[in-house]
Amino acid sequence: MAIKQSTTSLSLEGKIALVTGGGTGIGRAIALEFAQAGANLALSGRRLEPLVEVVQEIKKLGQEAIAVPTDVSQKIEVDALITKVNNDLGDIDILVNNAANGGSGPSLLDSDEQRWDEIIDTNLKSVYLCCHAAGQAMIKRGSGNIINISSIASLRASEGARIYGIAKAGMNFLTRGLAMDMAPHNVRVNCIAPGAIQTDMLAVDVGDKPENWEQLGSFIPLGRVGQPIDIAATALFLASDAANYVTAQIIAVDAGLTEKM
């Protein structure tokens, strides 16, 4: 058997990546990082305006990009999304499942079925649907890369985010299982579990004031709240050939916060 030579290249030249939830926060940062590495991008999200803004930024970097408004919790919309990306850009090499909604809310027993469905569908069902729709072509082609964006809420029973944590824990399990199913087809599947990252979603809980972020940062071992680029840099590594021997991993990018909690 021929031994594959490893490489440290972080280039995504010629690759086509689909990033769900690509208009803001972590998704936006990942899309821009991938574009700077040479990838062409398809961005999905429920709101068109932020997607268009990121598309314009990507085009200024000299890469192709399209915006496709999509509710990724709905199979018919996911199937249409994958078809459009294939037709407009080409086969998807990299799928980043980043779409999410906030995890804060009532306790598990104080919630209701509607809240359960909302959190599970957006944070977990969407990942299944996107992997199912894009993964078949990756298997046939014999190459591909899937990166799921989880949360450290999946690693501990965080107060006020029980259902969100359940959804993200399900994503972790899906990542490991799918990685084993797709490994024989040269498709890698990994997961990033961000800690406290300064995004609009977390700002709802923290309160978007500098002193609030500083107070939160003082609790974190490395002394600061993370930025979306911190997650994007890890995603770039996982998407690149530098990580060609990495699959089925849940990587916490949290400045040591999980160990302190």
Buried (B, 14 or more C-beta within 10 A) or exposed (E): EEEEEEEEEBBBEEBBBBBBBBBBBBBBBBBBBBBBBBBBBBBBBBEEEBBBBBBEBBEEBEBBBBBBBBBBBBBEBBEBBBEBBBEEBBBBBBBBBBBBBBBBBEEBEEBEEEBBEBBBBBBBBBBBBBBBBBBEEBBEBEEBBBBBBBBBBBBEEBEEBBBBBBBBBBBBEBBBEBBEBBEEBBBBBBBBBBBBBBBEBBBEBBEEEEEBBEEBBEEBEEEBBBBBBBBBBBBBBBBBBBBBEEBBBBBBBBBEBBEEE
